[in-house]
Amino acid sequence: MNNPITMKLNADELILQALKEDITSEDITTNAVMPGSCKGQVDLICKQDGIVAGIGVFGRVFELLDEDTQMETFVQDGDEVKKGTKMAVLTGDIRVLLSGERVALNYLQRMSGIATYTHSMAALLKGSKTRLLDTRKTTPNMRIFEKYAVKVGGGCNHRYNLSDGILLKDNHIGAAGSVKRAVEMAKEYAPFVRKIEIEVENLEMVKEAVEAGADIIMLDNMTPEMMKEAVKLIDGRAQTECSGNVTKENIGQYLAVGVDFISSGALTHSAPILDISLKNLHAV
């Protein structure tokens, strides 16, 4: 997300939408106290320990308001920071620094919070074969930023959107009529290069999914004991994923299950922000 091509192709439009949401016609407060251009500097300070994600997005907000804005960074995405760390110094038109502050911090705080929470969960899986996945439970128009933050924190991305992969959930199975029929229909419709994943809730559904030839079987809202039975039943004939209200507090109970993946919506929908502020604004 620090790559300028990636930023322009994927992020700029979303950042501009966020800026337009915050500034419909003018920043009336800034214009009241700063009627003309004045060059200034401000420090970006981290106010709690965590993992940085989104420093490039943060800087891009100000660049889109004024391409002459400069940012000297002392950290990069993935770095561990401590409370009090000076992360960057911004130099530019004070009006731009004031008007872009909230939008830029919203991105950086949110993304760094997700990276920090993901890092803490991924650490609990260290040494096991199980990989941590995110979900599509993201904030509207924030998915590209939130899924990037998961990767920075040490997690892996599940499918990006509905066009990115096949995941047959309970209502898809209901629409098709059965687990077997849902898998059959997906195989008939999808290109052969696509893997087919299906969500199951009990051992009978597991057996049906294996026999139908599903590539990935998601064990949804099962007890750890039932999941162990399911993994034994699958016996390597499909990859396995554990899902269902997995958080940092309970992920440990799934370690002994032996699944290939654990997916957690909490990575993006429940991670608290990392407290970061712009301080010490002054003219130069």
N, C-alpha and C positions, 0 to 999 in steps of 0.2 A: 504493500500500500504506500510505500515511499517512492516507488517507481513513477516517474512523471507520465509515462504513457498509460500505465494502469490507472493513475489518478484521473487523467483527462477522459479516458474512455469509460470508466466505471463510476467515478465518484463525484466529478465536478458538478454534474447536473443535480445530484442529490444534495450536495452542499449548497448550491445556489438556491434550491427550493427551501432549505432550512433558513438561509439568510433572508429570503423573501418573506417567509413566515414571520420572522422577527422584525423586519424593517419593511413595512408596507409602503411608506412614502418617505419617511425620514426618521432619524434618531433624534427626537425632539430634545431629549435631555442633553446629549452631547453637543448638539448645535447651539443650545442655550449657553453653555459654559465655554465652548470652543468655537467661536464663529469663523475663525480662519485656520489655515494650515499651520501646523507647528510640529516640528520633528521631536519625537520622544522615544524613550525606552521603557520597558517594563520587564520584570522577572517572572518566570514561570516556576512556581515553587510547589513541590510535593508535600502534602501535609500528613501523610501516613505511609507506612511501608506497603510496597506492592510491586507489581509487574507493569512495565510501561507497554502500552499499545495505542497506536494512533497519533504518534508525534508528527508524522507527515501530514495527516488529515488536519490536525490542529493548525499547522503552519499554512496549509493550503487555503483555509478560510480567509486568512488575512491577505494572501496573495490574490485571491479572487476579488477582494474589495479594492486592492491597490497592489499592482505588480511590483512596485518599488519597495514594498515591505520586506525586511530582511529578518531572518531568524538564525541565531547561533545556537546550536543544540549541543548539550553535554551528555545526552543519553540517547539510546536508540531503542526501537521496539524489541521487547524481550528482556531488557535489562531489569534487574532487581533494584529498586530504589528505596531509600530510607526516608523517614519523616525529616523534612528540612532540606532535602536535596534541591539544588537549583538545577532545573531540567533544561532551561533555555532562556535566552534573552531575545526579545523582539525589539526591533528598531523600525520606526516608520512614523507616518502622520498620526498624531495622537488621536484624531477623530476616528481613524481606522482601527486603532488599537482598542478604543473604547467600544465602538459599534460591533466589532467582531468577537469581543471577549466571551459573551455567553454561549454563542453557537459553538465556537472553537472549544471551549471548556466542556460543553455538553458531550461532544464527540470524544474528547480525550478522557474525561472522567468515566464515561460509560464503557468505552473500549478497554481502558486499563482495569476497570472493575471486573469485567468479564475475563480478561487475561489472568488477573490475580486469583479469581475464584477457580478458574479452570486449572491453573498451576497447582493449587492446593488439592484438587481432586485427582489430577494426574499423578501427583506424588504418592497418593495412596495405592496406586496400581503399579508402581515401580517394582520391577523384578518379576512381574507376572506376564503372561502372554496376552492378557486382555488389553485392548485399546479403548480409549475414551472417545465417544462421538457426541456431536451436538445434534440438534433437531431443527425442524422448521418453525419452532416456537420462538420466533424472533419478533422484534418490534417492526411494524410496517415501515417500509422505506429505509430500514436500518440493517437489513440482512447482510449486505456485503461487508459492512463494518463489523458487525457482531460475529459473523463467522470467521472473518480474518482475525479478530481478537482471540477466538478460541484456539486457532492455530498458533498464534504467538504464545499463548499460555501453555502449550504442550498437548492440546487435544487434537482430534482429527475431525474433519468435516464429513457429515453424512451428506445425502443429496442436497444440492443447492436449492432446487425448486421442483415443481411437479413435472417439468420436462426433462429432468436430469436423471431420473431413475424410476423403477417400478417398485412400489411398496403397497402390497395388497393388505389393507387394514380391515377391521371388522365389518364396516359398512360396505366395502368393496365385495367382501365375501358374501354378505347378505344380498347384494345386488346380483351377484353371479349365481348364487344358489348353494354353493358349497366351496370348501377349500380346494378340492380337486378341480372343480369346474373353473374356479377363479384362476388357478395356475395354468390350466389348459388354455384358457382364453388369452391370458397374457402371453403365453408362448406363441400362439397363433398370430397375435397382433404385433408384438414387439420385434425389432430387429434382433438377429441372433446374438449380436454383441452385447445386448443388455442382460444383466443379471436380474433374476426375479426374486424379490424378497416378500415374505408373507408373515403376517402377525398371527400368532396362535395364543390361545388362553388355557388350554388343557392338553393332556397327553393324547387324547383321541385326535385332536387337531394336529398335533405333532406328527403322529403316525401318517395321517392323511397327506400332510405337507411333504413328508419324506417320500412317500410312494408316488406323489404327483411330480416329483423332481424339482422342487423349489431349490434355488441356489443358496438362499439365506433364510433362516427361520428365526423370527423375532419372538422371544419368549416374553409375553406381556403380562405384567402384574401377577406373576406366579411367585409362590414362596421359594426361597433358596433351595429347599428340599425337593420341591417339584421340578425346579430347573435342573438340578443334578440328575434326576431321573430322565428328563428330556434330553439332556446332553448325551447321556449314556445310550438312550434310544436312537438318537440321530447318528451316533457312532462315526462321525467324520464325513457323513454323506452330504452334509450341507454346512455352511458356516453358521454360527450361532450368535445371536444378539440378545442381550438382556435389556428390558425397558420397563418403565412404570414407576414414576415418582422417585427416581434415584437422586439423592442429594449427597453432599459431603458428609453428612451425619450418618447415612446408612449404607454408603457404597461398600464399606468394608465387609458387610455380610455376604456380598456377592462374589468376593474374591475366590472362594473355594469352589465356586460353581463350575469354573472351567470354560466359560463362554469366550468367544473370540472378541466380542465387542460389548461394551456397556454404553447405552445412549442415555443422555440426560438433558431434558429440557431446561433444567435449573441453571445450566451453564449460561443461558442467554436470558431466561425470564426471571431469574431470582438473584442474580449476582448484584451485590451492592456496588455503587460507584466508588471509585478511588478519589479521595478528597485532594483536589489540586486547585491552586489559585494563581491568578495574576496579581502581583504585588509590586509596590515601589515604583509606580509610574511617575516619570519626571521628564522635563524637557531637556534636550541636549543640543 
